[in-house]
Amino acid sequence: MIKITVTVNLKDTIIIMWASLTRSLPLLLLNLVFPLAGIILLCFGLLFRDLSNIFIIASVALLAIFFAPLISVVTYYLLKIQNPAALQQTYQIDETGITQLGKDFALEIHWEIFEKITETKSYFLTFQKGKAGAVGAIPKRALSDENVIELRKLFARKVR
């Protein structure tokens, strides 16, 4: 078993959010097209004073509801300020799956649930099955070189 403890940082949050968004076209469109529409409506609201209230309200609604990157960053900073211990997470990775432990949660994911695990320069990205499947990131900064090699072998055996 490999056990690592990581303090989640803003880069981790953005990597997970981006991997989630690019997982499917509808999610990507919702989180890119609608915020762009909100920005365009905001510009029209500033240009055409007669209808500005309608445009500004619509643009703020589109930006607030669909702008996942903004929501992720705001959530990260709120946690960092209000409850920094919530950003500390422990991963236990063994033959049965991955267990993720935080201050207020414990999540156990068995290997059958994973669709794929992708390795990047800085992370192991875990993708659960299903279009809306959750995405996770195991930062390599918390792993030794031996752990990285061991995880590559384990992931190759368990997730196909």
Buried (B, 14 or more C-beta within 10 A) or exposed (E): EBEBEBEBBEBBBBBBBBBBBEBEEEBBEBBBEBBEBBBEBBEBBEEEEEEBEEBBEBBBEBBEEBBBBEBBBEEBEEBBEEEEEBBEBBBBBEEEBBBBBBEEEEEEBEBEBBEEBEBEEEBBBBBBEEEEBBBBBBBBEBBEEEBBEBBEEBBEEBBE
